[in-house]
Amino acid sequence: MIFSNVEEPFSGARRRVFYCLPFVHFLHSLLAVLFVFDQIKFHILIFLGYIFRLCNFVIIFRVQAGLCRGIAMKPIAIIQHVALDGPEYFLDYLNRSGIPSRIFRVYAGDALPPDVRDYAGVASFGGPMSVHDVAEHSWILPEIEFLHRAVAADVPVIGHCLGGQLLALALGAEVSKAEIPEIGWIDLQPAAAAVTGEWFGDRQALRVFQWHSDTFALPAGARLLASSAFCRNQAFLYGGKHLGMQFHCEVKAPMIRKWLQVGYQEIDGHDLPSVMSVDEIDASLDAGMPQSHAQADAIYRRWLQGVYG
């Protein structure tokens, strides 16, 4: 043959290289596409990252504002029994924490809500009346029933002084005259060391403001949290989240001074170690309030853990 001595142009290694060329071109094209896609993907990931951050910020903001869709923050129902004894520092704490609330002024005719489950928690406050003055105050029996329904529905309740007595009554305990009244600053003794840290913030001295002549018995199944030298049942916990207190950790100095103006005769009528004089109370308020409010912070913080988790 004429070409018998001529090497075939696509034989051996050259042929293998030739056959590989389409594959190499394909890889090159694929890498080029992947490179472009990788750049696009990189920018897409950056864009998605910004979207994620924005969504995260919006979610956090809406949760804090109590507006998160599907888990809207329910408000705290506040029950006020008299104009001169309101939520005071408790309301300050809620507002500072961004927690919504609604005040029901039962002394002014406000009706309590028909469904307690519309609220995350219930806070009941004090007043000069007795829980047994049902003839003079038409709201007492409805409130006792309301608190009973709150406990049954697992809606946490916190009661201050009269509010603590109403909670005790709703839980089936008795409320009666105390052996002696307590008016002024009173030292408390925690029932157990663990209680101090959990509910009172590991404070070395538990000193609270008091103004009461009635006291509650401990409800069946409740845990005693604190006592004083003059009144054993100062605070109880029921079901791990319902707190009844005999004292006023919610009050502020201007309100107490108003109490002194209208209730001085009650103080002057006693000569007891559990009752401070009007002058002693007035002189002690500016120094005593910071400690009282710091103690209230610990109590409210712990109670709200049972409300919102």
C-alpha positions as CSV (number, residue, x, y, z in Angstrom):
1,M,0.0,0.0,0.0
2,I,1.1,3.5,-0.7
3,F,0.7,4.6,2.9
4,S,1.9,1.4,4.4
5,N,5.0,3.1,5.9
6,V,3.2,6.3,7.1
7,E,2.1,6.5,10.8
8,E,-1.7,6.8,11.2
9,P,-2.4,10.3,12.5
10,F,-4.8,9.0,15.2
11,S,-3.1,5.9,16.4
12,G,-1.9,5.0,19.9
13,A,-1.5,7.8,22.5
14,R,-2.6,10.5,20.0
15,R,-5.9,8.7,19.4
16,R,-6.5,8.5,23.1
17,V,-5.8,12.2,23.5
18,F,-8.0,13.0,20.6
19,Y,-10.9,11.0,22.0
20,C,-10.4,12.7,25.4
21,L,-10.6,16.2,23.9
22,P,-14.4,16.4,23.8
23,F,-14.5,15.3,27.4
24,V,-11.9,17.9,28.4
25,H,-13.9,20.6,26.6
26,F,-17.0,19.4,28.4
27,L,-15.2,19.6,31.8
28,H,-13.9,23.0,30.9
29,S,-17.4,24.2,30.0
30,L,-18.9,22.6,33.1
31,L,-16.3,24.2,35.3
32,A,-17.0,27.6,33.6
33,V,-20.7,27.2,34.3
34,L,-20.1,26.0,37.8
35,F,-17.8,29.0,38.4
36,V,-20.4,31.4,37.2
37,F,-23.1,29.5,39.1
38,D,-20.8,29.5,42.2
39,Q,-20.5,33.2,42.0
40,I,-24.3,33.6,41.6
41,K,-24.7,31.1,44.5
42,F,-22.3,33.1,46.6
43,H,-24.3,36.3,46.1
44,I,-27.5,34.4,46.6
45,L,-26.3,33.1,49.9
46,I,-25.2,36.6,51.0
47,F,-28.7,37.9,50.0
48,L,-30.4,35.1,51.9
49,G,-28.2,35.8,54.9
50,Y,-29.4,39.4,55.0
51,I,-33.0,38.2,54.6
52,F,-32.5,35.7,57.5
53,R,-31.0,38.5,59.7
54,L,-33.9,40.8,58.9
55,C,-36.5,38.1,59.6
56,N,-34.7,37.2,62.8
57,F,-34.8,40.9,63.9
58,V,-38.5,41.2,63.0
59,I,-39.4,38.0,65.0
60,I,-37.4,39.1,68.1
61,F,-39.0,42.6,67.9
62,R,-42.5,41.2,67.5
63,V,-42.0,38.7,70.4
64,Q,-40.8,41.5,72.6
65,A,-43.8,43.6,71.6
66,G,-46.1,40.7,72.3
67,L,-47.2,40.6,68.6
68,C,-45.7,37.4,67.3
69,R,-48.2,35.7,65.1
70,G,-49.7,32.6,66.7
71,I,-48.2,33.2,70.1
72,A,-49.4,36.7,70.9
73,M,-48.4,37.7,74.4
74,K,-51.4,37.7,76.6
75,P,-51.7,40.6,79.1
76,I,-51.8,40.5,82.9
77,A,-55.2,41.2,84.4
78,I,-54.7,43.7,87.3
79,I,-57.5,43.9,89.9
80,Q,-57.6,47.2,91.9
81,H,-59.9,47.5,94.9
82,V,-59.6,51.1,95.9
83,A,-58.1,54.3,94.4
84,L,-55.5,54.6,97.1
85,D,-54.1,51.1,96.6
86,G,-53.1,50.3,93.1
87,P,-50.5,48.3,91.2
88,E,-47.8,51.0,91.7
89,Y,-44.4,49.4,91.4
90,F,-45.8,46.1,89.9
91,L,-47.1,48.1,86.9
92,D,-43.7,49.8,86.7
93,Y,-42.1,46.4,86.5
94,L,-44.4,45.2,83.8
95,N,-44.0,48.3,81.7
96,R,-40.2,48.2,82.0
97,S,-40.3,44.5,80.9
98,G,-42.6,45.3,77.9
99,I,-45.4,43.1,79.3
100,P,-49.0,44.2,78.5
101,S,-51.6,44.6,81.2
102,R,-55.2,45.7,81.8
103,I,-56.4,47.2,85.0
104,F,-59.9,46.3,86.3
105,R,-61.0,48.9,88.8
106,V,-63.7,46.9,90.5
107,Y,-64.4,49.6,93.0
108,A,-65.5,51.8,90.1
109,G,-67.8,49.2,88.6
110,D,-65.4,47.4,86.2
111,A,-66.6,43.8,85.6
112,L,-64.0,41.1,85.6
113,P,-63.5,39.3,82.2
114,P,-65.8,36.3,81.6
115,D,-62.9,34.1,80.4
116,V,-59.8,34.2,82.6
117,R,-57.9,32.3,79.9
118,D,-57.7,35.5,77.9
119,Y,-55.0,36.6,80.3
120,A,-51.6,35.2,81.0
121,G,-51.8,36.0,84.7
122,V,-53.8,37.7,87.4
123,A,-52.6,40.2,90.0
124,S,-54.8,41.3,92.9
125,F,-54.0,44.2,95.1
126,G,-54.8,45.6,98.5
127,G,-57.5,47.6,100.2
128,P,-58.7,48.7,103.7
129,M,-61.8,46.4,103.6
130,S,-62.1,42.8,104.9
131,V,-62.7,39.9,102.5
132,H,-65.8,39.3,104.6
133,D,-67.3,42.7,103.8
134,V,-69.4,41.3,101.0
135,A,-72.5,43.4,101.9
136,E,-70.6,46.6,101.4
137,H,-68.6,45.5,98.4
138,S,-70.4,43.6,95.6
139,W,-67.2,42.8,93.8
140,I,-65.7,40.5,96.6
141,L,-67.6,37.3,95.8
142,P,-67.2,37.6,92.0
143,E,-63.5,38.2,92.5
144,I,-63.1,35.1,94.7
145,E,-64.8,33.1,92.0
146,F,-62.6,34.6,89.3
147,L,-59.5,33.7,91.3
148,H,-60.8,30.2,91.8
149,R,-61.3,29.9,88.0
150,A,-57.8,31.2,87.4
151,V,-56.2,28.6,89.5
152,A,-58.4,25.9,87.9
153,A,-57.3,27.1,84.5
154,D,-53.6,27.1,85.5
155,V,-53.5,30.9,85.0
156,P,-50.9,32.2,87.6
157,V,-52.2,34.5,90.4
158,I,-50.3,36.9,92.6
159,G,-52.0,38.5,95.5
160,H,-50.8,41.5,97.6
161,C,-52.2,41.9,101.1
162,L,-56.0,41.9,100.6
163,G,-55.3,40.2,97.2
164,G,-53.4,37.4,99.0
165,Q,-56.3,37.0,101.4
166,L,-58.8,36.7,98.6
167,L,-56.6,34.1,96.9
168,A,-56.4,32.1,100.1
169,L,-60.2,32.3,100.4
170,A,-60.5,31.1,96.8
171,L,-58.3,28.1,97.6
172,G,-60.6,27.2,100.6
173,A,-58.5,28.6,103.4
174,E,-59.8,30.8,106.2
175,V,-59.2,34.5,106.6
176,S,-59.5,35.9,110.1
177,K,-58.3,38.7,112.5
178,A,-54.6,38.5,113.2
179,E,-53.4,38.3,116.8
180,I,-51.9,41.8,116.4
181,P,-51.8,44.1,113.4
182,E,-48.6,44.9,111.5
183,I,-48.1,48.4,110.2
184,G,-44.7,49.6,109.0
185,W,-41.5,47.8,108.1
186,I,-41.4,44.2,109.3
187,D,-38.6,41.6,109.0
188,L,-39.4,38.3,107.4
189,Q,-37.9,34.9,108.0
190,P,-37.9,32.5,104.9
191,A,-39.3,29.1,105.6
192,A,-36.3,27.5,103.9
193,A,-32.9,28.7,102.7
194,A,-33.7,27.7,99.1
195,V,-36.8,29.9,99.2
196,T,-34.6,33.0,99.7
197,G,-32.7,32.6,96.5
198,E,-35.7,31.4,94.4
199,W,-38.3,34.0,95.5
200,F,-36.5,36.8,97.3
201,G,-33.2,37.1,95.4
202,D,-30.7,35.9,98.0
203,R,-31.2,39.0,100.0
204,Q,-29.5,39.0,103.4
205,A,-32.4,40.9,105.1
206,L,-36.0,40.5,104.1
207,R,-37.8,43.6,105.2
208,V,-41.2,44.4,103.8
209,F,-43.9,47.1,104.3
210,Q,-47.0,46.0,106.0
211,W,-50.4,47.4,106.8
212,H,-53.0,44.8,107.8
213,S,-55.0,43.5,110.7
214,D,-56.3,40.3,109.1
215,T,-54.4,37.2,108.1
216,F,-54.9,34.1,106.0
217,A,-54.6,30.5,106.9
218,L,-52.4,28.3,104.8
219,P,-54.4,26.7,102.0
220,A,-54.4,22.9,101.8
221,G,-51.5,21.9,99.6
222,A,-49.8,25.3,99.7
223,R,-46.2,25.8,100.7
224,L,-45.3,28.4,103.3
225,L,-42.6,30.8,102.0
226,A,-42.0,33.3,104.8
227,S,-43.1,34.3,108.3
228,S,-42.6,37.2,110.7
229,A,-42.3,37.4,114.4
230,F,-45.9,38.7,114.6
231,C,-47.7,36.9,111.8
232,R,-46.7,33.4,110.8
233,N,-48.3,33.2,107.3
234,Q,-46.6,36.0,105.3
235,A,-46.4,34.3,101.9
236,F,-47.5,31.0,100.4
237,L,-47.0,29.3,97.1
238,Y,-49.8,27.1,95.6
239,G,-49.3,24.8,92.6
240,G,-45.8,26.2,92.0
241,K,-47.1,29.4,90.4
242,H,-49.8,31.0,92.5
243,L,-48.4,33.4,95.1
244,G,-50.2,34.9,98.1
245,M,-48.5,37.6,100.1
246,Q,-49.6,39.4,103.3
247,F,-47.2,42.4,102.7
248,H,-47.0,45.3,100.2
249,C,-43.9,44.9,97.9
250,E,-45.8,46.9,95.2
251,V,-46.3,50.2,97.1
252,K,-44.2,53.4,96.6
253,A,-43.4,56.1,99.0
254,P,-45.9,58.8,97.8
255,M,-48.8,56.3,98.2
256,I,-47.7,55.3,101.7
257,R,-47.7,59.0,102.7
258,K,-51.3,59.2,101.5
259,W,-52.1,56.2,103.6
260,L,-50.6,58.0,106.6
261,Q,-52.8,61.0,106.0
262,V,-56.0,59.1,105.9
263,G,-55.1,56.2,108.3
264,Y,-53.1,57.8,111.0
265,Q,-55.8,57.1,113.6
266,E,-55.4,53.4,113.1
267,I,-51.8,53.8,113.9
268,D,-52.3,56.1,116.9
269,G,-54.7,53.6,118.4
270,H,-52.0,51.0,118.8
271,D,-49.0,50.8,121.1
272,L,-47.4,47.6,119.8
273,P,-44.0,46.4,118.7
274,S,-45.5,45.5,115.3
275,V,-46.8,49.0,114.6
276,M,-44.5,51.9,113.8
277,S,-45.5,55.5,114.5
278,V,-46.6,57.8,111.7
279,D,-43.3,59.8,112.1
280,E,-41.2,56.7,112.1
281,I,-42.8,55.4,108.9
282,D,-42.6,58.8,107.1
283,A,-38.9,59.2,108.0
284,S,-38.0,55.6,106.9
285,L,-39.6,55.7,103.4
286,D,-36.8,57.2,101.3
287,A,-34.2,54.8,102.7
288,G,-36.5,51.8,102.7
289,M,-38.0,51.9,99.2
290,P,-34.9,51.0,97.2
291,Q,-34.5,47.8,99.2
292,S,-38.2,47.1,99.0
293,H,-38.3,47.5,95.2
294,A,-35.2,45.4,94.7
295,Q,-36.9,42.7,96.6
296,A,-40.1,43.2,94.5
297,D,-38.0,42.8,91.4
298,A,-36.9,39.3,92.5
299,I,-40.5,38.3,93.5
300,Y,-42.0,39.6,90.2
301,R,-39.3,38.1,88.1
302,R,-39.8,34.7,89.6
303,W,-43.6,34.9,89.4
304,L,-43.5,35.9,85.7
305,Q,-41.3,32.8,85.0
306,G,-44.4,30.8,85.8
307,V,-46.6,33.1,83.7
308,Y,-44.6,33.2,80.4
309,G,-42.0,30.4,81.0
